Amino acid sequence: MTAPLVTLNDGNAIPQVGFGVFKISPADTERAVATALQVGYRHIDTAAAYGNERETGRAVARSGIPRDQLYLVTKLWNADQGYDSTLQAFDASMHRLGLDYLDLYLIHWPLPQLGKFVDTFTAFAYLRDQGRIRSIGVSNFEPEHLKVLIDATGIVPAVNQIELHPRLPQTELRELHTRLGIATEAWGPLGQGSLVTHPTITAVAEGRGRTPAQVLIRWHLQLGNIIIPKSANPTRIASNFDVFDFQLSATEMASISSLEDGTRLGPNPRHFNFTGR
Ligand code: NAD
């Protein structure tokens, strides 16, 4: 099984389904990433803040999969925003991951009050020009943050990774991304696990003979989102990737979309300003 590819605005291609490792303990990460690579995931999403870059890198190295068949993503933590500190934080992440180039680097949160995301992204562009990163993007950016960034740097981020699930479908932000040429990536695609027991989702899943998580993942794929569902359970890691042989009908899509109620599970990016470690 292989995931479809999405072509980014810089011409690079990203597998549409990746494997997220948020809140997988360092002790469990190597096994979880190894399982994901065995069942066919080629895109892994970590972050300096997750504390498991080293174990992610170890699983990648031991997999024996050629580097050019892998798509590896990490994120710059809030405390490291700023030009020089970004260059240092990038080197530290690459050292932990054991990589000589990265496929995609993301600014984890905008922290508009800090006022450093333009300098941070300027350092990202420098690293891209040096050949150390293939694609540069952002995470949790709201429209006003994207505008400031693009106006100041003249660069449109390749990706914006945002909280997105049926309760928070981010319709306006997705439309803005389409107009600007930014790929939408969904974090918390399963509502951080909360949506797999929702009666609307379980009803669609039963009707299809699929798992609730598979049905949620299909909803994202059919909207065109890049997704990075997380699980530490080998059976779920495999079933979450077994999603390329069925399609939801328009009625099923609408039924899932009816869950929209604006619920945000994570922090509001306009106010989140945590710079601790
Ligand atoms: P998610 O929506 O992927 O949900 C994960 C949870 O869903 C798991 O912990 C598990 O409890 C449950 N689950 C997974 N598969 C299941 C299955 N088949 N059946 C039943 N339950 C299942 O939430 P997430 O981990 O928060 O998001 C995915 C990834 O997004 C993260 O691992 C991380 O890489 C990324 N992320 C990024 C940000 C950001 O600020 N950029 C924030 C949060 C997460």
Residues whose N, C-alpha, C, O or C-beta is under 5 A from the ligand:
A	BS01	NAD	G20 V21 F22 D45 H108 S139 Q161 W187 G188 P189 L190 G191 Q192 G193 V196 A213 I228 P229 K230 S231 R236
